[in-house]
Amino acid sequence: MSAPPMQLFRQLVPHLFTLANLFAGFYGLVMVARGEFLAGFGFIVLAALFDMLDGILSRWIGVASEFGVELDSLADLVSFGVAPAYLLYAVHFHQLGEPGILLSAIPALAGALRLARFNVQLTSLADKSSYTGLPIPAAALTLGSYAVFYHPLPLASPWESLAPIGLTVLLAGMMLSRVQYPNVPRYTRRYIRQHPVETIVFSLGVLVVVVTMGKALFPLLLVYVVGAIPRHLLRRRAERARRRIEELDTEGLL
């Protein structure tokens, strides 16, 4: 027996947002190919909004599924892997010839590996408070905001290529790392009550980005990317100390 129309509609709605994410990423590619870099980045931002909404909707109406996870990863690879990589190539790395193609591909390749690792390690469809490795949308928005707001002109010398190259390598490495990155806050009464600081900080960050017409996005995201590293190191140090105490306690030395 086929499912009722309303149930089919409920199952379809999150997938429509995922496909909107994919379409926005594709449209961003078209804009970049036309030389409209700011518009292209705008569609990458729009894709990120659709990506956030599809996950929220699927869990809110209780239709999260493995199919949705796979479709989401395919859309993310285009919108946050290929699109920002091509933007980086069009703005900067096309001047470096064949090596520039390889450099531009690094974020897309790292993003593909990041998404594949996430899918094979997925044990639950429930919402997550953190992710292992930099989420690919954050990497895409960091690269894109740097390219269009902070270094939109062609490279005047080989030395000027060091900054975008360094940023590319950093983001690729963090996507493949084991560093824990917090998820975007959920605006529910329960979440706000349990995580008031995170909610306030994120809300202020969004407000600053809007007020500055997007120019604050890159520095804020860079803090998010780099700031997770010392937290990860401190957490690992605390875990090693805890394990050492447990070992000593087991051996009767405490």
Buried (B, 14 or more C-beta within 10 A) or exposed (E): EEEEEEEEEBBEBBBEBBBBBBBBBBBBBEBBEEEBBBBBBBBBBBBBBBBBBBBBBBBBEEBBEEEBBEBBBEBBBBBBBBBBBBBBBBBBBBBBEEEBEEBBBBBBBBBBBBBEBBEEEEEEBEBEBEBBBBBBBBBBBBBBBBBBBBBEEEBEEEEBBEBBBEBBBBBBBBBBBEBBBBBBBBEEEEBBEEBEEBBEEBEEBBEBBEEEEBBBBBBBBBEBBEEBEEEBEEEEEEEEEEEEEEEEEEEEEE
